[in-house]
Amino acid sequence: MFLDKINDGFWACKHTWSKSANNTKWCLIGCATGEFATLAYFSYSGITSDLVLYSTVWYLFAALPLINGLITSVILETIILIRSNFDFANALKTAFGMSFISMLMMEVAMMFTDLVFTGGVLGLNYFAIPLMLLVGFLAPWPYNYWRLKKFNKACH
């Protein structure tokens, strides 16, 4: 079934790749804003410096950048949709419904990349940022393409 989609040109539409890349970009901006702000706070406050990797408290703190990334992404998506003449309730519902899976994929990929690259240190590592952004963009992009191509549904 998947190979049939490849052979019939489903994955070959340049216009859909371009539009899904734009949607993914906006999602990445929202996710990265919350995640990087939280990691920067951890770095500059020193709040996580005494946490031991694999401790329960470490896991709680490790979830905060992911959660904050999801929150800022939903906020950004909602604002973009309101500017596209959605009312607030429909904009919020659309932001959660259409792009939440993409945001979650993006956040998990970025956090995993950060943890692997930094060895589990909770903080902003400037050398990890480009790799986190690249992986964060590439992880949900095919899903966004598929959703746009199959259902003609996008966040904006």
PAFI-121548 format. One line per 10 residues: number of its first residue (from 1); their letters; for each residue x, y, z of C-alpha. Coordinates in steps of 0.001 Angstrom, whole numbers. Layout:
BEGIN
NUM> A> X:Y:Z ~ ...
This chain:
BEGIN
1> MFLDKINDGF> 0:0:0 ~ 2765:2466:917 ~ 4738:1505:-2204 ~ 1648:2151:-4322 ~ 1623:5727:-3024 ~ 5269:6133:-4011 ~ 4697:4684:-7468 ~ 1605:6775:-8255 ~ 3381:10057:-7491 ~ 1650:10740:-4171
11> WACKHTWSKS> 4942:11867:-2617 ~ 6154:13738:-5706 ~ 4092:16943:-5537 ~ 6498:19888:-5247 ~ 3682:22312:-4418 ~ 2523:20173:-1479 ~ 6111:19746:-224 ~ 6544:23512:-362 ~ 3272:24273:1449 ~ 3910:21581:4070
21> ANNTKWCLIG> 7431:22972:4590 ~ 5927:26395:5286 ~ 3454:24895:7771 ~ 6252:22920:9428 ~ 8374:26085:9655 ~ 5683:27918:11628 ~ 5228:24928:13905 ~ 8994:24826:14466 ~ 9125:28511:15355 ~ 6427:28017:17982
31> CATGEFATLA> 7912:24835:19428 ~ 11477:26134:19476 ~ 10440:29353:21219 ~ 9038:27601:24270 ~ 11638:24851:24368 ~ 14676:27097:23976 ~ 13324:29661:26458 ~ 12889:26930:29069 ~ 16327:25445:28387 ~ 17874:28930:28561
41> YFSYSGITSD> 16187:29495:31928 ~ 17603:26187:33162 ~ 21085:27189:31962 ~ 21150:30673:33406 ~ 19391:29935:36682 ~ 21425:26827:37468 ~ 18245:25215:38714 ~ 19003:21828:37148 ~ 22735:21649:37788 ~ 22339:19412:40840
51> LVLYSTVWYL> 19778:17065:39326 ~ 21026:13533:38732 ~ 20267:12034:35323 ~ 17580:9320:35614 ~ 16169:10739:38853 ~ 12445:11393:39049 ~ 13009:15119:39461 ~ 15244:15159:36357 ~ 12430:13607:34308 ~ 9969:16210:35578
61> FAALPLINGL> 12328:19021:34611 ~ 13065:17364:31246 ~ 9344:17425:30421 ~ 9050:21197:30951 ~ 10788:22287:27711 ~ 8580:19885:25753 ~ 5402:21117:27434 ~ 6361:24777:27036 ~ 7221:24170:23376 ~ 3784:22690:22787
71> ITSVILETII> 2110:25607:24566 ~ 3961:28302:22607 ~ 3338:26474:19345 ~ -407:26238:19995 ~ -430:29947:20883 ~ 1419:30887:17673 ~ -800:28650:15514 ~ -3904:30145:17124 ~ -2697:33705:16463 ~ -1926:32859:12828
81> LIRSNFDFAN> -5379:31340:12378 ~ -7104:34320:14023 ~ -5254:36577:11599 ~ -6672:34339:8834 ~ -10221:35247:9953 ~ -10883:32335:12312 ~ -12726:33107:15513 ~ -10793:32283:18698 ~ -12589:29014:19515 ~ -12197:27596:16003
91> ALKTAFGMSF> -8595:28786:15787 ~ -7705:27069:19055 ~ -9553:23894:18073 ~ -7807:23841:14686 ~ -4388:24464:16242 ~ -4880:21522:18595 ~ -6556:19239:16088 ~ -4511:19702:12966 ~ -1034:20332:14170 ~ -756:18824:17650
101> ISMLMMEVAM> 599:15502:16347 ~ 3132:17428:14287 ~ 4104:19529:17304 ~ 4460:16471:19496 ~ 6644:14708:16911 ~ 8739:17834:16601 ~ 9168:18333:20350 ~ 10088:14721:21021 ~ 12621:14753:18173 ~ 14154:18012:19397
111> MFTDLVFTGG> 14353:16877:23020 ~ 15836:13521:22051 ~ 18437:15247:19876 ~ 19280:17663:22675 ~ 19626:14903:25267 ~ 21793:12761:22983 ~ 23944:15705:21905 ~ 24442:17100:25416 ~ 24532:13851:27368 ~ 21414:14614:29367
121> VLGLNYFAIP> 22357:18072:30602 ~ 19231:20184:30957 ~ 20188:23538:29570 ~ 20663:25485:26387 ~ 23661:24261:24432 ~ 24296:26630:21536 ~ 26092:23931:19570 ~ 23038:21653:19739 ~ 20547:24269:18512 ~ 21132:23904:14734
131> LMLLVGFLAP> 20893:20124:14943 ~ 17778:20331:17120 ~ 16135:22681:14615 ~ 17051:20457:11673 ~ 15763:17271:13310 ~ 12739:19128:14655 ~ 11856:20271:11141 ~ 12517:16965:9371 ~ 10665:14697:11840 ~ 7096:15968:11227
141> WPYNYWRLKK> 7513:17267:7658 ~ 6477:14010:5898 ~ 3446:13747:8208 ~ 2468:17334:7379 ~ 2888:16585:3657 ~ 770:13429:3948 ~ -1998:15201:5853 ~ -2050:18080:3405 ~ -1985:15819:345 ~ -4465:13213:1570
151> FNKACH> -6984:15427:3372 ~ -6074:18860:2000 ~ -5840:19966:5639 ~ -3224:22335:6948 ~ -2972:24665:9895 ~ -2639:27771:7735
